[in-house]
Amino acid sequence: MTRLTYRTLIHNQKGLSLLEVVAALLILSIALLIMSHFLIRSFEQSSGQDEQQIAMNLARQTAEQWKQDTDAYRQLQKELASSTSSHDITLADVTINERTYRQTVTIQRFATANTGTENNPMILLTVTIHSDANQELARLSTAVANPEIARIGGGS
């Protein structure tokens, strides 16, 4: 067996040189830089998708509130009676997760092939959600029936 002594360790230079260490660190830093670019892009995309998901949920919630409220239906009928085709209503801004969403509700008479627009108690309700930068994030269209008629028909 060979005995390890200070003299044998100094003469046996099998360690890493400074140049090899610097080259390895350079390669590692370039790889981390490339990976960080992909991580940042994925976080940005995730944030955009999160914003669109919140906007769509907000549009659904607003449409459902308008569909269930009898007083809102009467107000919609009054608004449509005074306008020719459609009417835009801007609702209060909503702030969620430090982002502000602008809500606009567009109402118009719902036309069918059989009844046209005059005798149809249905209203087409379109909820549009915009970001602070005025970018459209979500648009939801739904038909609203008279809630009083819907309750009478649903109870029998």
C-alpha positions in Angstrom: 0.0 0.0 0.0 1.1 3.5 -0.7 1.3 5.8 2.1 -0.2 9.3 1.6 2.2 11.9 2.6 2.4 15.6 1.9 5.2 15.0 -0.6 3.2 12.5 -2.6 0.1 14.8 -2.7 2.2 17.7 -4.0 3.8 15.6 -6.8 0.6 13.9 -7.7 -1.4 16.8 -9.4 -4.7 15.2 -10.2 -7.0 18.0 -9.0 -8.9 20.6 -11.1 -7.2 23.6 -12.5 -8.6 27.1 -12.1 -9.3 27.2 -15.9 -11.5 24.1 -15.7 -13.4 25.5 -12.7 -14.1 28.8 -14.6 -15.2 27.0 -17.7 -17.6 24.8 -15.7 -19.1 27.9 -14.0 -19.4 29.6 -17.4 -21.3 26.7 -18.9 -23.5 26.4 -15.8 -24.4 30.1 -15.8 -25.3 30.1 -19.5 -27.6 27.1 -18.9 -29.3 28.9 -15.9 -29.7 32.0 -18.0 -31.5 30.1 -20.8 -33.7 28.3 -18.2 -34.6 31.5 -16.5 -35.9 33.0 -19.8 -38.3 30.0 -20.2 -39.4 30.3 -16.6 -40.2 34.0 -17.0 -42.1 33.4 -20.2 -44.2 30.7 -18.5 -45.0 33.0 -15.5 -46.1 35.7 -18.0 -48.4 33.3 -19.9 -49.8 32.0 -16.6 -50.6 35.5 -15.5 -52.4 36.3 -18.7 -54.5 33.1 -18.5 -55.3 33.9 -14.9 -56.5 37.3 -15.9 -58.8 35.9 -18.7 -60.2 33.2 -16.3 -61.1 35.8 -13.7 -62.7 38.0 -16.4 -64.8 35.1 -17.7 -65.9 34.2 -14.2 -66.8 37.8 -13.6 -68.8 37.9 -16.9 -70.7 34.7 -15.9 -71.5 36.1 -12.4 -72.8 39.4 -13.8 -75.0 37.6 -16.4 -76.4 35.3 -13.8 -77.2 38.2 -11.5 -79.0 40.0 -14.3 -80.9 36.8 -15.3 -82.2 36.2 -11.8 -83.3 39.7 -10.9 -86.9 40.5 -11.8 -86.4 44.3 -11.2 -83.3 44.2 -13.5 -85.5 42.6 -16.2 -88.1 45.4 -15.9 -85.3 47.9 -16.1 -83.9 46.2 -19.2 -87.3 46.3 -20.8 -87.6 50.1 -20.0 -84.1 50.7 -21.5 -85.0 48.8 -24.6 -88.3 50.6 -25.0 -86.4 53.9 -25.2 -83.7 52.7 -27.6 -84.0 51.5 -31.2 -81.8 48.4 -31.3 -79.3 48.0 -28.4 -78.3 49.8 -25.3 -74.9 49.8 -23.5 -74.7 50.0 -19.7 -71.3 50.5 -18.0 -71.1 48.9 -14.6 -68.7 49.8 -11.8 -65.1 48.7 -12.1 -64.1 45.6 -10.2 -60.7 45.1 -8.6 -59.5 41.6 -8.1 -55.9 40.6 -7.3 -54.8 44.2 -7.8 -56.2 44.2 -11.4 -59.1 46.3 -12.4 -61.8 44.9 -14.7 -64.3 47.1 -16.6 -67.7 45.7 -17.2 -70.0 46.7 -20.0 -73.4 45.1 -20.5 -75.1 45.4 -23.9 -78.8 44.6 -24.1 -80.9 44.2 -27.2 -84.1 42.5 -28.2 -83.8 38.9 -29.0 -85.2 38.1 -32.4 -86.4 34.7 -33.5 -87.7 33.6 -36.9 -91.2 33.1 -35.6 -91.8 36.2 -33.5 -89.3 38.8 -34.6 -88.4 41.3 -31.9 -91.7 43.0 -31.1 -93.6 40.2 -29.3 -90.6 38.3 -27.9 -90.1 38.7 -24.1 -86.5 37.5 -24.4 -83.6 39.9 -24.2 -80.1 39.2 -25.5 -77.6 40.2 -22.8 -73.9 40.5 -23.7 -71.3 41.1 -20.9 -67.9 42.3 -22.0 -65.0 42.6 -19.6 -62.0 44.8 -20.4 -58.6 45.3 -18.7 -57.0 48.5 -17.6 -55.3 48.7 -21.0 -58.7 48.5 -22.7 -58.0 45.0 -23.9 -61.1 42.7 -24.2 -60.6 39.8 -21.9 -64.0 38.1 -22.0 -67.3 38.3 -23.8 -70.4 36.3 -22.8 -73.7 36.4 -24.6 -76.9 34.9 -23.1 -80.6 35.2 -23.5 -82.6 36.5 -20.6 -86.3 35.5 -20.2 -88.8 37.3 -18.0 -88.1 35.8 -14.6 -91.8 35.9 -13.6 -92.7 33.8 -16.7 -89.8 31.4 -16.1 -91.0 30.9 -12.5 -94.6 30.2 -13.5 -93.5 27.8 -16.3 -91.0 26.0 -14.0 -93.4 25.5 -11.2 -96.0 23.4 -13.1 
